[in-house]
Amino acid sequence: MMPTKPTLTKRLRHAATALLCALFLAGQAKSAPSPLDNRSPDALANAVLRVGDQSGLTQALLAAAGEERDLPYRLAWHPFPTGPALLEALNASAIDLGVVGNAPPVFAQAGGFDVRIVAAAEGAQNNNALLVPADSPIRASGELKGQRIAVAKGSSAHYLLLAALAEAGLRPTDVEVAYVSPVDAQNAFASGRLDAWTVWHPFVGQATSRGARILLDGSHWPETGLNFTLASLAALGDPRQAELIGDFIGRLARAQAWATANPGPWAERLAQATRLPLPLVQGMLERQHLRFVPLDGRIAALQQRLADAFAQARLIPRPLRVTDVFDERYNALLPATP
């Protein structure tokens, strides 16, 4: 289906899950050495890095920051509507790397995908929220018992729901969970067929602009703010492609540093790329404080909470050790921050 004039709702569907992928590093960054610094231009003349991109957001970020200029190799962009679809392509070695949120890597690992996490960013925990109608009597998560709640299965919002229920002493079976896409949930929520809805921006911003109330967000759960860059095992096993991946990670981090330091121009570019209203994009950016961080024990512990929660809820077939899919070789290439 190729509509000539997409509706805002359809644009939101294609842009929402990808938005976090364009938000990475807070603050100014000092460049770290690239693994390509000692390569001659001729040695990279035919090199191509295949990058999975959700709704074009990563490409827009690099272009806005000027990090696509003067590349010694070529970037081949491959669009995907969601993180899981991107990881399927990585598993098939159809692309070399891509950026997703916190939940898809858990399900990819549970499925035995041939992928590795090569970079992490944190600070987007306000991106997910649990919404209730404006006139709802629900004022605390403990009052969700018996209520009908919509969520996208296996998403970062799904983890927020599990975490909120656990904190309130409730089990997933204590509520009626409806697994629906954000667009379908949006319609059901607006028509009053749902008691609550757990979702991410920009759906949160759109719903609150129409009167919905945020019962809670991910502020108390730092693990909800993680994003990851993943690469295929095939690409990591190729010395030249592995070098290109390292260079790309550095460029992406510098691009986000520019975006964070220039929120006005970046909001305008992001609104153009997503075709979302500028005020909605500005509101989303105000809630983001993402920055690249090393793949270390602290990040592993945060991500392990997701894996454990999904295993306990029997959404994945077995418990996981998330560090089994961490590849820390690029930690030293992250730009230093003040």
VMD Tcl script that draws the C-alpha trace (Angstrom):
set ca {
  {0.00 0.00 0.00}
  {1.50 3.34 -1.05}
  {-0.83 6.20 -0.13}
  {-0.03 9.48 -1.82}
  {-1.06 11.50 1.20}
  {-0.58 9.56 4.47}
  {-2.72 10.48 7.43}
  {-1.11 11.70 10.65}
  {-2.11 8.47 12.38}
  {-0.34 6.34 9.77}
  {2.71 8.56 9.92}
  {2.74 8.18 13.68}
  {2.65 4.40 13.35}
  {5.72 4.36 11.12}
  {7.61 7.01 13.06}
  {6.82 6.20 16.69}
  {8.84 3.07 17.27}
  {11.72 4.60 15.40}
  {11.85 7.96 17.10}
  {14.06 6.86 19.96}
  {16.60 5.55 17.50}
  {17.37 9.13 16.45}
  {18.07 10.35 20.00}
  {21.36 9.23 21.49}
  {24.01 11.34 23.19}
  {23.47 14.29 25.53}
  {25.98 17.10 25.67}
  {28.93 18.11 23.53}
  {31.32 15.30 22.59}
  {35.01 15.14 21.80}
  {35.91 12.95 18.85}
  {37.50 9.59 19.54}
  {39.89 8.07 16.99}
  {38.15 6.23 14.17}
  {39.28 2.70 13.30}
  {39.57 4.00 9.72}
  {42.08 6.76 10.48}
  {44.98 4.74 9.12}
  {43.14 3.49 6.05}
  {43.87 5.00 2.64}
  {40.87 6.28 0.64}
  {41.62 3.74 -2.09}
  {41.35 0.88 0.41}
  {37.74 1.88 1.15}
  {36.70 2.91 -2.35}
  {34.31 -0.03 -2.75}
  {33.34 -0.47 0.91}
  {29.62 -0.42 1.73}
  {27.94 -0.46 5.14}
  {24.32 -1.60 5.03}
  {22.35 0.22 7.72}
  {18.85 -0.64 8.86}
  {16.87 2.51 9.61}
  {13.42 2.86 11.12}
  {11.50 5.46 9.11}
  {14.67 7.23 8.02}
  {15.42 8.76 11.40}
  {19.05 7.66 11.69}
  {19.80 8.94 8.21}
  {18.10 12.24 9.02}
  {20.19 12.62 12.17}
  {23.49 12.02 10.38}
  {22.54 14.36 7.55}
  {21.41 17.13 9.90}
  {24.71 16.99 11.79}
  {26.82 16.78 8.65}
  {28.18 13.35 9.57}
  {27.24 11.90 6.18}
  {29.66 14.23 4.38}
  {33.10 13.08 3.24}
  {32.52 9.43 4.08}
  {35.38 7.21 2.89}
  {32.84 4.42 2.32}
  {29.24 4.24 1.13}
  {26.18 3.91 3.33}
  {23.34 1.80 1.93}
  {20.15 2.63 3.84}
  {17.45 0.01 4.35}
  {14.11 1.20 5.80}
  {12.13 -0.83 8.36}
  {8.82 -0.03 10.08}
  {9.76 -1.62 13.43}
  {12.68 -2.84 15.52}
  {11.73 -6.54 15.29}
  {11.62 -6.34 11.49}
  {15.06 -4.72 11.49}
  {16.46 -7.48 13.70}
  {15.01 -10.15 11.40}
  {17.02 -8.61 8.57}
  {20.14 -8.51 10.75}
  {19.69 -12.15 11.60}
  {19.51 -12.97 7.90}
  {22.65 -10.85 7.24}
  {20.62 -8.68 4.85}
  {22.00 -5.61 6.67}
  {25.07 -5.00 8.81}
  {23.71 -2.98 11.73}
  {20.79 -0.92 13.02}
  {19.34 0.78 16.08}
  {16.38 -0.44 18.16}
  {14.84 0.07 21.59}
  {15.38 -2.01 24.71}
  {12.88 -4.85 24.25}
  {13.55 -6.21 20.72}
  {17.08 -7.43 21.59}
  {15.63 -9.59 24.38}
  {13.29 -11.35 21.99}
  {16.02 -11.63 19.34}
  {18.32 -13.30 21.87}
  {15.53 -15.62 22.99}
  {15.02 -16.55 19.35}
  {18.70 -17.37 18.85}
  {19.32 -14.57 16.37}
  {22.88 -14.18 15.03}
  {23.21 -10.58 16.25}
  {25.20 -8.74 18.91}
  {24.67 -5.53 20.86}
  {27.59 -3.22 20.01}
  {26.57 0.12 21.55}
  {24.13 1.44 24.13}
  {22.45 4.72 24.96}
  {20.42 5.59 28.02}
  {18.16 8.36 29.25}
  {14.81 7.95 27.48}
  {12.79 6.55 30.37}
  {10.17 9.30 30.08}
  {9.39 8.13 26.58}
  {6.93 5.46 27.74}
  {3.86 6.21 29.81}
  {0.73 4.55 31.16}
  {-2.28 6.63 30.19}
  {-5.82 6.79 31.55}
  {-8.78 8.82 30.31}
  {-9.10 12.32 31.73}
  {-12.19 11.39 33.76}
  {-10.81 8.06 35.03}
  {-11.07 7.47 38.79}
  {-7.74 5.59 38.71}
  {-5.08 7.57 40.57}
  {-2.46 4.91 41.38}
  {-1.13 1.77 39.75}
  {-2.62 -0.38 42.51}
  {-6.07 0.61 41.24}
  {-5.44 -1.03 37.87}
  {-6.64 -4.42 39.12}
  {-9.36 -5.77 36.89}
  {-8.92 -3.01 34.31}
  {-8.55 -3.48 30.57}
  {-5.12 -2.20 29.46}
  {-3.78 -2.04 25.91}
  {-0.10 -2.49 25.05}
  {2.04 -3.62 22.12}
  {3.32 -7.07 23.03}
  {7.06 -7.31 23.60}
  {7.62 -3.56 23.44}
  {9.38 -1.20 25.84}
  {5.91 -0.06 26.89}
  {5.07 -3.68 27.72}
  {7.99 -3.79 30.12}
  {6.81 -0.55 31.77}
  {3.41 -2.17 32.34}
  {4.99 -5.26 33.90}
  {7.20 -3.11 36.13}
  {4.33 -0.90 37.26}
  {2.13 -3.89 38.10}
  {4.94 -5.57 40.05}
  {5.61 -2.42 42.06}
  {1.92 -2.28 42.94}
  {1.92 -5.92 44.05}
  {-0.15 -7.02 41.06}
  {0.43 -9.83 38.59}
  {-0.21 -9.59 34.85}
  {-3.17 -11.90 35.38}
  {-4.71 -9.34 37.74}
  {-5.48 -7.09 34.77}
  {-7.00 -7.70 31.36}
  {-4.18 -7.10 28.89}
  {-5.13 -6.40 25.28}
  {-2.22 -6.90 22.87}
  {-2.86 -4.43 20.07}
  {-0.83 -2.12 17.88}
  {-0.51 1.52 18.96}
  {-2.75 2.69 16.12}
  {-5.54 0.24 17.01}
  {-5.15 1.04 20.70}
  {-5.31 4.74 19.92}
  {-8.73 4.33 18.37}
  {-10.02 2.08 21.15}
  {-8.71 4.42 23.84}
  {-10.28 7.48 22.23}
  {-13.63 5.71 21.98}
  {-13.64 4.69 25.66}
  {-13.18 0.95 25.14}
  {-10.02 0.86 27.27}
  {-9.39 1.68 30.91}
  {-5.69 2.35 30.34}
  {-3.07 2.33 27.62}
  {0.70 1.87 27.90}
  {2.56 3.35 24.94}
  {5.45 5.60 23.86}
  {5.89 9.01 22.30}
  {4.64 10.43 19.99}
  {1.44 8.54 20.83}
  {1.70 9.80 24.42}
  {1.90 13.39 23.26}
  {-0.97 13.00 20.86}
  {-3.19 11.37 23.49}
  {-2.45 13.94 26.20}
  {-3.14 16.75 23.75}
  {-6.63 15.26 23.48}
  {-7.14 15.11 27.25}
  {-5.58 11.80 28.35}
  {-3.83 11.77 31.70}
  {-0.43 10.22 32.44}
  {-0.81 7.88 35.40}
  {2.92 7.09 35.42}
  {5.92 7.00 33.14}
  {9.28 5.25 33.19}
  {11.01 7.78 35.46}
  {11.44 5.25 38.27}
  {12.79 2.53 35.99}
  {16.04 3.59 34.29}
  {16.10 0.39 32.27}
  {13.11 1.68 30.27}
  {15.37 4.37 28.81}
  {17.85 2.10 27.04}
  {18.41 1.92 23.29}
  {20.85 -0.34 21.49}
  {22.83 -0.52 18.28}
  {23.11 -4.11 17.03}
  {25.24 -5.70 14.33}
  {25.10 -9.04 12.58}
  {27.63 -11.72 13.46}
  {28.53 -11.91 9.78}
  {29.48 -8.21 9.68}
  {31.38 -8.40 12.96}
  {33.32 -11.38 11.66}
  {34.51 -9.44 8.61}
  {37.49 -7.23 9.59}
  {36.65 -4.42 7.17}
  {32.93 -4.36 8.00}
  {33.77 -4.40 11.71}
  {35.91 -1.29 11.19}
  {33.12 0.44 9.31}
  {30.73 -0.32 12.17}
  {33.08 1.33 14.64}
  {33.39 4.43 12.48}
  {29.61 4.60 12.10}
  {29.03 4.38 15.86}
  {31.36 7.35 16.37}
  {29.55 9.37 13.70}
  {26.16 8.58 15.20}
  {27.32 9.67 18.65}
  {28.73 12.94 17.33}
  {25.52 13.55 15.40}
  {23.45 13.20 18.52}
  {25.80 15.50 20.38}
  {25.05 18.11 17.74}
  {21.31 17.45 17.99}
  {21.33 17.83 21.77}
  {23.32 21.04 21.56}
  {21.00 22.41 18.85}
  {17.48 21.33 19.85}
  {15.72 23.99 17.77}
  {17.25 23.13 14.39}
  {17.11 19.42 15.16}
  {13.42 19.58 16.05}
  {12.73 21.23 12.71}
  {14.70 18.59 10.80}
  {13.07 15.78 12.76}
  {9.60 17.18 12.12}
  {10.38 17.30 8.42}
  {11.64 13.72 8.41}
  {8.69 12.30 10.33}
  {6.02 14.71 9.03}
  {4.88 15.12 12.61}
  {3.72 18.49 13.99}
  {6.66 20.56 15.19}
  {5.18 21.18 18.70}
  {4.77 17.42 19.17}
  {8.37 16.78 18.17}
  {9.59 19.58 20.45}
  {7.68 18.02 23.35}
  {9.27 14.64 22.71}
  {12.78 16.07 22.54}
  {12.28 17.90 25.82}
  {11.75 14.53 27.52}
  {14.85 12.90 26.08}
  {18.28 13.00 27.72}
  {19.98 10.19 25.86}
  {23.73 9.66 25.81}
  {26.03 6.92 24.69}
  {27.43 4.83 27.53}
  {29.84 1.88 27.59}
  {28.52 -1.65 27.49}
  {29.44 -2.46 31.07}
  {28.07 -4.20 34.13}
  {25.67 -1.39 34.97}
  {24.01 -1.46 31.55}
  {23.95 -5.26 31.66}
  {22.17 -5.17 35.02}
  {19.54 -2.77 33.69}
  {18.90 -4.82 30.57}
  {18.81 -8.01 32.63}
  {15.76 -6.66 34.42}
  {13.88 -6.62 31.13}
  {14.91 -10.13 30.23}
  {13.96 -11.43 33.68}
  {10.58 -9.72 33.60}
  {9.71 -11.08 30.16}
  {10.85 -14.56 31.22}
  {8.81 -14.43 34.41}
  {5.76 -13.38 32.41}
  {6.48 -16.31 30.05}
  {6.76 -14.00 27.08}
  {10.09 -15.61 26.19}
  {10.68 -19.37 26.47}
  {13.59 -19.34 28.94}
  {15.67 -17.05 31.17}
  {18.51 -15.22 29.44}
  {21.91 -13.85 30.36}
  {21.96 -10.63 28.37}
  {25.75 -10.28 28.42}
  {25.95 -13.31 26.14}
  {25.05 -10.97 23.25}
  {27.17 -7.97 24.32}
  {30.18 -7.12 22.13}
  {32.23 -4.50 23.97}
  {34.93 -3.89 21.35}
  {33.61 -0.41 20.49}
  {33.48 1.03 24.02}
  {36.81 2.79 23.50}
  {35.52 4.51 20.36}
  {32.73 6.41 22.10}
  {33.30 10.18 22.16}
  {34.38 11.54 25.50}
  {31.87 13.86 27.19}
  {32.62 16.73 29.58}
}
mol new
graphics top color blue
foreach p $ca { graphics top sphere $p radius 0.5 }
foreach p [lrange $ca 0 end-1] q [lrange $ca 1 end] { graphics top cylinder $p $q radius 0.2 }
display resetview
